[in-house]
């Protein structure tokens, strides 16, 4: 199991909409995440800075990286694009974080 953490940005006036869309996440999106080895996935919001902190556990990098190419993931990115900072391909601007400590 690989632990991944990352930062993203949601627009300040879109906090509630971002949370609502995740509360109503599409079942097919959840299924595809699981098929691509994701588990224990959480996203936290710092309302003061509009920074999102994401954490996910994955089985392996190669399988996880294929998730971005799925049809449902591409649709999700388009769906979320108006709410957050994104790259030209509509993927969220995401800053990976280096793990410096872990305790089981």
N, C-alpha and C positions, 0 to 999 in steps of 0.2 A: 504494500500500500504506500502511495506517495501523497504527501500533504502539500497542497498548493494554496498560496494566499496571494491576493492581488488587490490593487486599488483601482477604482473607477470614479467618474464624476457624474452626478445627476444634476440637471439644472435646478437652481434654487426654487423656482416656482413649480417644479414637477415632482416634489417629494411624495405627495399623497398619491398621485397617479402612478408613479413608479411602484409604490408599495401595493396599490390596488391590483395592478397588472400581475404582480408576483403572487398575490393572494389568490388570483384566478388563473394561475399558470395552466397552460393547455396540458391535458393528460398525455398527448402524444409527445410533447416536449419533455416531460418527466420520463416517459418511457425511453426516449432516445438518449437522454442523459444517462440513465441506468444501463442501457445497452452499450454505452461507450465508457463504462467503468466508473461513473461518478457515484459517490455516496457521501453522506454526512455533509451536504452542501448548505452553506448559510451565507447570507449577505446582510451586512449591518450598515446603518446610515449614521453618519455624523452630521446632524442637521446644521450645525454651526458653519461647517465648511463645504457641505454638500458632497462630501467624500463617502464613497461606498467602499467597504472592506469585505471582500469575498474570501471564503474558505471552502475548499472542496478536497475530498480524498478521492484519488483515482487509482486504478489498477496498473496502468502503464501509460507512458507519454504518447506512444504511437497511436493507440486506440483513442485516447482522449483528443489528440490533434485531429483525428478524422471527424469528430463531432462538428467542427466548424463547416464542413462541406455538406452536411445533411440538409435536405430540403426544409425540414421544420426549423432547423437552426437559422437558416437564411431568412425564413419568414419572421422568426422571432426578432432577429436583428432589425429588420425593416420596421416591425411593430414598435420596437423600443427606441429607434433612432431619434424621434422627436423629443425624447425625454432626457437624453444624456449625450455627453461628448462621444463622438464616433470617428472612426477612420473612414477613408473614401469607400471601402468595401462594406460599410455600415456596421462593422464590428465595433464593439465598445473600445474606446481607448483604455487600455488595461496596463497597469504597471505591476509586474511581478515582484513579489517580496521574497527576500532570502530568509529562510528559517535560521534562527540563531540560537534557539532553545526549544526543547520539547521535553515534557515529562508525562509518562503514562501513569 
